[in-house]
Amino acid sequence: MAHRLIRTSDLVIWDSHPLALGATPSQVFIDGIPQLDSAHVIHKPDSFQSTPKVPNFDKEAQDAVKYDGLPSLVPKKAPSDVVVFTNVKDVFTRTADAVQQLFSAQDDSAFGVVVAVNGTMICSGLRDACVIPTRFSDSNVTLIDLHGGSISPGLVSFGAPLGLQIIDQESSTNDGNVYDPLIKAVPKILGGDGAVARAVDGLQYSSRDAL
């Protein structure tokens, strides 16, 4: 009598698409044997069952080869004075003494837009409430898809190199210590004891740390 050998394969059952955020195995079979005795299953909406939208990273892949895996330091200037950011989740702006939130999307279907003219934000919010000024044509507008990202003002820091070094942890590429008049006299060539050292005096804009 002939015998057929049936080989079972391993199987994983997911509660949502495996590439979806928060995807969790509901059951795992190894050689046909279930591995989870009492798997905790959470019902998720149908939107989690479809393949997540992934941006095209072909340009990033080409740049990774071109710049030896490091980000490009070449700045990119918008081809037009009007820039419209789409699919914006949050918008923060600086006030006199704080940073406040101007807009926050409730879910993925309610992402907003931000319109900037000559580097100044003139509108933010839902698409219906924030439109491009009629004096600009579509050819003069640059569209940037943030894919659910946020827009916030530049941050101010203290106690950090702030771009004053080329290689971290390498003393020969650092800016060096700042003279403290409370400890010893500051050389006259540097302004004397009344001088105030500022980060901008030694900032190097083309370094990777500045980026």
N, C-alpha and C positions, 0 to 999 in steps of 0.2 A: 504494500500500500504506500502510495506516495504521500509525502507530507509537505505542506506549503508553510514556509516560514514567513509570518507577517510581522514586519518590524514597525513598531509604533514610533511616531516622531514627537518631539516636544512641542507644546502648544501654550501660548499665552493669550488669554482673553482679557481685553482692556475695556474699561468703562467708557472710554472715549477714544478718539483718534490718538495713536501712540505719540504723535508729534504735537498734540495739543497741550497747552499749558495745564499742568495738574493731572495729566493722564495717569491712571492707577490700574494695575492689574487686578481683575476681579477673580481670576483663577489661573493657576499654572499647572499644566500637565507635563510630567516628565516620564517618558516611557509609558504613557497612558495612565499614570497614577496621579490623581489630584493632590497637590501639595498644600493647599489651604483648606483646613477643616471647616472654618466658619468665616468666609471672606466677607468683609464689610463693603457693601455696595451702595453707592450714592447715585441717585438718578441725576443725570446731567442733561441740559437742553440739547436739542438737535444740532445746534450750531457747533457743538463740541465734537460731533461725529464726522465732520467734513475735514478735508486736508487744510491746515492753516495756510494763509497766504504768506508767502515768503518773498521778500524783495529780491531783485536780481543783483547779485553781488559780483557779476563778471568784471566790472571796472575795478572793484576793490581787489579782486584776485590778480588782475593784471598789475595794479599798483604795488601789490605785495611783492611781486617778482621784480618790478622795476626799482623799487626802493629797498630791496633786501629785507622785506618783511616789516619795515618801519613806516609809519605814516608819512605822507608827503608834507614837506614844509612849505611848499609853494602855495601862496594864498590864492583863493579863487574869488574873482570879482564877479558880481552879478551882472549879466549883460544888459540889464535895464534898471531904471530907477525904482520901479514898483516891483516888490516881491510879495507873493501871496503864499503863506504857509498853510497847507491843508492837513486834515487828519490830526489836529492838535488836541491833546488831551487836557493840558493845563497851561495857563498863562499867568506868570507872576511879574510884578513890576515893582520898582523901587519908589517909595514915598520919602517924605522928609526924614523919618526916623525908623522906618521899618520896610519890610518887603511884604506886600499883600497879594493875595490871589485874585485875579480879575475874572478868570473863567476856569471851570472844571467840568469836563464831560461826565455825564452820569453813567454812560455805558458806551460800548464800541460803536453803536449806531448813532451816537450824538456827538461825534467829534466836531470840533470847531475849526475856524479859520482865523488867521491873523494877516492883516494887510499892513505892509510897511512901505513908506515912500522916502527915498533918500536916507534910509537907515533909521527913520522915526516911525514907530508904530502908531497908526491912525485909527485902527479898528481891530477889535477882537471879539469873538463870540461865535454863535451859530451862523451857518452859511446864509440863512435867510435874513439874519439881522445885520450881517457884516458883508457888504458888497463892495466890489471894486469901483472906484470913482469913474463916472461916465466919461471923463475927459481922457482916460487912458484906453487905448485899444489893446486887443489881445496880444498883438505882436510886441507890445512894450511891457508885458508883464512876465515875470519869472515865477514859475510855480515850483514849490518845494514840498514834497510829501514827507511829513514827519513820522508817518506810520504809528501814530499814537504817542509820539514824544511830547515833551514839554518845552516851553520857552520861558527863560528866566533871565534876569539881569546878571551882569558880570559880578563876581564876588570879590570882596576885599579880604585879604588875609594878612596876618602878622606872624612873625617868628618863623617864617618859611623862606627858602631861598628865592622864590618868586622868579625863577628863570636866571638866577645869577650863577648857575653852575652848568657844566656840560655833562659830566659823568658823576652820578651820585656816589658818595662814599669814596671819591678820589680827590684828595686834598689839592693836588696840583691843578685841577680843573675847576676848583671852587673860587669864589670871590674873596675869601679870606675873612679874617676877623675885623670887626668895626672898632675903631678907636673909641674908648670910653673916657671922657674927660674927668669922670669921677674916680677913675683908677689911676690914670697917668696922663700927662700932657699930650695933647694932639699936635702933631707937627704943623708948623706954620704953612707949609706947602699944601696941606689939606684944609686950611682955613682956620687953624688954631682951635682953642678950647670953645670958641663960640660957634663953630660950624656944626651943622646938622647933616648927618649922612642920610641919604635917601636911596631907596632901592633903584629908582630910575637912573641914578648916576652910573650904576654898573650893569644895567639891564642889557642883555644881548638877545635881540629879537629872533635871531636865526638858530638858536639852540633848540634841541629836542625837549629840554626841560621847560623852556618857555612855552612850547606847544602844549 
